[in-house]
Amino acid sequence: TRSLLGLKELSQQEIQSILDRAAYWEQHPSKTHNLLNGKFVANMFFENSTRTRTSFEVAEKRLGAEVINFSAAASSVEKGESIYDTVRTLESMGIDAGVIRLKPVGMLAEIAEKIQVPLINAGDGNNEHPTQALLDLYTMQKHFGTVQGLKVAIIGDILHSRVARSNLYALRKFGASVVFCAPDNMRAAELNAPYVSMEEAIQADVVMMLRVQLERHATGMLKSAESYRASYGLTVERAQQMQEHAIIMHPAPVNRNVEIDSELVEAPNSKIFPQMANGVPIRMAVVERALS
Ligand code: CP
């Protein structure tokens, strides 16, 4: 199958071919195509989402697929049905591909081994978020022409971030250098990237801020929003010290005035909303790849 479970195992060529196909779809902006007419794609979200779920739906509809939006909260998951049994149920009804977001790390790989239809990872716990990193790479390539040689600083809650992991795996394959910046209790010991000070991080070509993921925190991890902002937030003052050519990125949702000042979200050097726009052609390329 043409599943996409993560970027760790994908080659640079495979990733580039997805980015190239996304560029094709961006250059062919007519609202709908009939490439996937008659194909059924199920979006199965066992964790909340705005951007990923909606942009997959837009992407699938633009390709002409039939879309089934499965919401765990309104399903028999509430009666205790497992994620595996839920996916198996939809497969037995004849879906052609599934997009899935879930919390438990490792479960997606297990399910993918038992399921025949291709599965696309829309975020699994703190493991990977491959389509987010693809749209991030796409955004960087579009802005800088190439990712090779870029210095990318990923700042914030690295410990809980699947975005940091997928970006680290992919950016390295493309010859970018990745540094992290995080308070001690938000670092991920198993990831092999150097931690730098905030002063150094904001000198990178790409300043990628991460959301403080309060819903995944043990109590007491964040002393206060104000103290976090003071030490690790991209404030207006810090943004003024960035290089002229540098860009701000953030996967969103954003905690305004915690990890990034509200005024910076739509600043001229911010790619936060362009990242979301780029999510559609990226997901068109990924869904097409799964079904072709
Ligand atoms: N960036 C991202 O994955 O956003 P959602 O959680 O809203 O999908």
Residues whose N, C-alpha, C, O or C-beta is under 5 A from the ligand:
A	BS01	CP	N48 S49 T50 R51 T52 R53 P251 A252 P253
